[in-house]
């Protein structure tokens, strides 16, 4: 099935133009969202940037990560995230994949979580292990609901802890992708990938190719999660900019990163956060051993910045922000 995925991806429209460059950040004002940043990519740095948000988790706390595909090596490691998860008494949450692989069934997915060390630092919950439910979406242009794991109902607060990197379909993966595809159930992933045409994983491939529709569907799904958690009052967003391969953590054989690590960024606004990370990548000047061009090219080819444009358009957040370095 993975071979089919990558074959179909080659047929996706290629969008390479100057309009794909992230918009330059406007002058900041007091009411613009704040994005906090540290270059300290360590357990302590992660805790520090989270605490800079000034938000106190209440109730059952879900920490949404990617458990990473077996064979991959770039996913966020338990050694990095463990201190934060412990401090908030969090449960690591994930959902099963929409392709038949090592994380397709709950039993196999839990084995991956164990093998990758996550069960040693916290409880792990595969949220669609007992089915899914329809979550209302505010933007029904493509998807009419968001299919998410049943266990999402068990949580009062969420930390969306994403690994910022490239992605073969989305162009890049940050908090918007982690909150849409990442929280969708296996059927929900198929529904988003097919731009609202089917939730059957064996049928979704027939409808792939509408790249902008796919990105817009992800934005709509992400917005529904933001709304679910008190219209953003009970959710925070973190992007870790390390091991930035052009490939996602869902790849068993990702390309080696050629771009140096940049830091950890956090915000209460997911659009501002992903935009800030894009600005760092596109504003980076490459040098020997520190090459941003492959990641930039992947983002351009997939017209990936459209997701933040559309997310802002539907009211999920703002692309203008104030960047605050806390080092």
C-alpha positions in Angstrom: 0.0 0.0 0.0 2.8 2.4 0.8 4.2 1.9 -2.7 0.8 2.9 -4.0 0.8 6.0 -1.9 4.2 7.2 -3.2 3.3 6.3 -6.8 0.1 8.4 -6.6 2.0 11.3 -5.0 4.1 11.6 -8.1 0.9 12.6 -10.0 0.0 15.4 -7.6 0.1 18.8 -9.1 3.4 20.6 -8.7 3.1 24.1 -7.5 6.4 26.1 -7.8 6.0 29.9 -7.9 6.9 32.9 -5.9 3.5 32.9 -4.4 4.3 29.8 -2.4 6.8 31.8 -0.2 5.4 32.4 3.3 4.2 36.0 3.6 6.5 38.3 5.4 5.5 39.0 9.0 3.8 42.4 9.4 4.7 44.8 12.1 3.5 43.5 15.4 0.8 45.0 17.6 -0.3 44.2 21.2 -3.2 42.1 20.1 -1.2 39.8 17.8 -0.5 36.2 19.0 2.8 35.6 20.7 5.1 32.8 19.6 7.8 31.9 22.1 11.1 30.4 21.0 14.2 28.8 22.5 17.2 27.4 20.8 17.6 25.0 23.7 16.4 21.7 22.3 16.4 19.7 25.6 13.9 18.5 28.1 14.5 21.7 30.2 14.1 23.9 27.1 10.8 22.2 26.2 9.5 22.8 29.7 10.7 26.3 29.6 9.0 27.2 26.4 5.8 25.5 27.5 5.8 27.5 30.8 6.3 30.7 28.8 2.8 30.3 27.5 1.4 30.9 31.0 -1.3 28.3 30.6 -2.0 25.8 33.5 -3.4 22.5 32.3 -6.6 21.3 34.1 -8.1 17.9 34.3 -7.0 15.0 32.1 -4.2 16.1 29.8 -3.6 14.6 26.4 -0.1 15.1 24.8 -0.5 14.5 21.1 2.7 13.3 19.4 3.6 11.0 16.5 4.9 7.6 17.7 7.0 7.4 14.5 7.1 4.6 12.0 9.4 1.7 12.8 12.7 2.2 10.9 12.4 6.0 11.2 14.7 7.9 13.5 13.6 11.5 13.5 10.4 11.4 15.6 10.5 13.2 19.0 12.2 11.0 21.4 10.9 10.0 24.9 14.1 11.4 26.4 13.2 14.8 25.0 9.5 15.0 25.9 9.4 12.9 29.0 10.0 15.7 31.5 7.2 17.8 30.1 4.8 14.9 29.9 5.6 14.0 33.6 5.2 17.6 34.8 1.7 17.9 33.4 0.8 14.3 34.4 -0.1 13.7 30.7 -1.2 10.8 28.6 0.5 10.4 25.2 -2.2 10.1 22.6 -2.2 9.0 19.0 -4.6 7.5 16.4 -4.1 4.6 14.0 -2.9 5.1 10.4 -4.9 5.0 7.2 -2.5 2.6 5.5 -1.9 -1.1 6.4 1.4 -0.9 8.2 2.9 -1.3 11.7 0.6 1.3 13.2 -2.7 0.3 11.4 -4.1 -1.7 14.3 -4.2 -0.7 17.9 -2.3 -3.8 19.1 0.5 -3.2 16.6 0.5 0.5 17.2 0.9 0.0 21.0 3.8 -2.3 20.2 5.5 0.5 18.2 4.9 2.9 21.1 6.5 0.4 23.5 9.4 -0.3 21.2 10.0 3.5 20.8 10.1 4.0 24.5 6.9 6.0 25.0 5.1 3.5 27.3 8.1 3.8 29.7 7.5 7.5 30.3 3.7 7.8 30.4 0.4 6.0 29.7 -0.3 5.8 25.9 -3.8 5.9 24.4 -4.6 5.0 20.8 -7.7 7.1 20.8 -9.5 5.3 18.0 -8.9 1.9 19.5 -12.5 1.7 20.4 -14.0 3.5 17.4 -14.5 7.1 16.4 -17.2 9.8 16.4 -18.2 12.7 14.2 -17.0 16.1 15.5 -18.7 19.1 14.1 -16.6 21.3 11.7 -17.1 25.0 11.3 -15.9 25.0 7.6 -17.9 22.5 5.5 -16.4 23.4 2.1 -15.0 19.9 1.7 -15.5 17.8 4.8 -18.8 17.8 6.6 -17.5 16.5 9.9 -14.3 15.3 11.4 -13.9 11.7 12.4 -11.8 11.5 15.5 -11.0 8.8 18.1 -13.7 8.1 20.7 -11.2 8.6 23.5 -10.8 12.2 22.6 -13.8 12.8 24.9 -11.8 11.6 27.9 -9.5 14.7 27.9 -10.0 18.2 29.2 -6.8 19.7 27.9 -4.4 19.0 25.1 -0.7 19.8 24.3 -0.2 19.5 20.6 3.4 18.6 20.6 4.5 18.4 16.9 7.8 17.7 15.2 8.2 20.3 12.4 9.7 18.7 9.3 8.8 18.0 5.7 6.1 15.7 4.4 5.7 13.9 1.1 2.0 14.8 0.8 1.4 17.9 2.9 4.8 19.5 2.1 5.5 20.1 5.8 4.1 18.8 9.1 3.6 21.0 12.1 0.8 21.6 14.6 -1.9 22.0 12.0 -1.2 18.6 10.5 -0.6 17.0 13.9 -4.0 18.2 14.9 -5.9 17.2 11.8 -4.5 14.0 10.3 -2.9 13.2 13.6 -6.1 13.2 15.7 -8.4 11.8 13.0 -9.2 8.2 13.3 -8.1 5.7 10.7 -11.3 6.3 8.8 -11.0 10.1 9.5 -7.6 10.2 7.9 -9.1 8.6 4.7 -11.9 11.1 4.8 -9.5 14.1 4.9 -7.1 12.7 2.4 -10.0 12.1 -0.1 -11.2 15.7 0.5 -14.5 14.5 2.0 -15.3 11.9 -0.6 -14.9 8.6 1.4 -13.8 7.3 4.7 -12.9 3.9 3.2 -9.1 3.5 3.2 -9.2 1.3 0.1 -11.2 3.9 -1.8 -9.5 7.1 -0.8 -6.7 6.7 -3.3 -9.2 7.3 -6.1 -9.9 10.9 -4.9 -6.4 12.0 -4.1 -4.9 14.7 -6.3 -6.8 17.8 -5.2 -3.9 19.2 -3.3 -5.4 22.5 -2.2 -8.6 20.7 -1.2 -6.5 18.3 0.9 -4.8 21.2 2.7 -8.1 23.0 3.2 -9.6 19.8 4.6 -6.8 19.5 7.1 -7.3 23.1 8.2 -11.0 22.6 8.7 -10.3 19.4 10.8 -7.7 21.3 12.9 -10.2 24.0 13.6 -12.7 21.5 14.9 -10.2 20.3 17.5 -9.3 23.8 18.5 -13.1 24.5 19.0 -13.5 21.2 20.9 -11.0 22.4 23.5 -12.9 25.5 24.5 -12.2 27.4 21.3 -8.5 27.2 22.1 -8.8 27.9 25.8 -7.7 24.4 26.7 -5.1 23.6 24.1 -1.6 24.8 23.4 0.8 24.3 20.5 4.5 23.4 20.3 6.7 22.8 17.3 10.1 21.2 17.8 12.4 22.2 14.9 15.0 19.4 15.0 15.9 16.5 12.6 14.1 18.4 9.8 14.1 15.8 7.1 12.1 16.4 3.9 10.2 13.3 5.0 7.6 12.8 7.7 8.0 10.6 10.8 5.4 8.3 9.1 8.2 7.2 6.7 10.2 4.1 7.6 13.1 5.3 5.5 13.2 9.1 5.7 15.9 11.2 4.0 18.6 12.3 6.3 18.2 15.9 7.5 20.6 18.4 5.9 19.2 21.4 7.8 20.6 22.2 11.2 18.3 22.2 14.2 16.7 25.6 15.0 14.8 25.4 18.3 11.5 24.9 20.0 8.6 27.3 19.4 5.3 27.5 21.2 2.0 29.5 21.0 -1.6 29.4 21.8 -2.3 30.1 18.1 -1.6 27.2 15.7 -1.6 29.3 12.6 0.9 31.8 14.0 3.1 28.9 15.2 3.3 27.1 11.9 3.8 30.4 10.1 6.7 31.3 12.4 8.4 28.0 11.6 7.9 28.5 7.9 9.4 32.0 8.2 12.4 30.6 9.9 12.9 28.0 7.2 12.4 30.3 4.3 14.4 33.1 5.9 17.3 30.7 6.4 20.5 31.2 4.4 22.0 27.9 3.5 25.6 27.1 4.0 27.8 24.0 3.8 26.3 21.4 6.1 23.2 23.5 6.8 21.0 23.4 3.7 17.4 24.5 3.8 16.8 24.2 0.1 15.5 20.6 0.0 12.9 21.4 2.6 11.9 24.7 0.9 11.5 22.8 -2.3 9.4 20.1 -0.8 7.1 22.8 0.7 6.9 24.7 -2.6 6.1 21.6 -4.6 3.2 20.7 -2.5 1.9 24.3 -2.3 2.1 23.6 1.4 1.9 27.2 2.7 -1.7 27.2 1.5 -2.7 25.4 4.7 -1.8 28.4 6.9 -3.4 30.8 4.4 -6.6 28.9 4.5 -6.5 28.3 8.2 -6.3 32.1 8.7 -9.1 32.6 6.2 -11.5 30.4 8.2 -10.7 32.1 11.4 -8.4 29.5 13.1 -5.6 31.9 13.8 -3.4 34.6 12.6 -0.3 34.6 10.3 1.0 37.8 11.9 2.6 37.3 15.3 5.2 38.5 17.7 8.2 36.3 18.0 9.7 36.3 21.5 13.1 34.6 22.2 13.2 33.4 25.8 16.9 32.3 25.8 
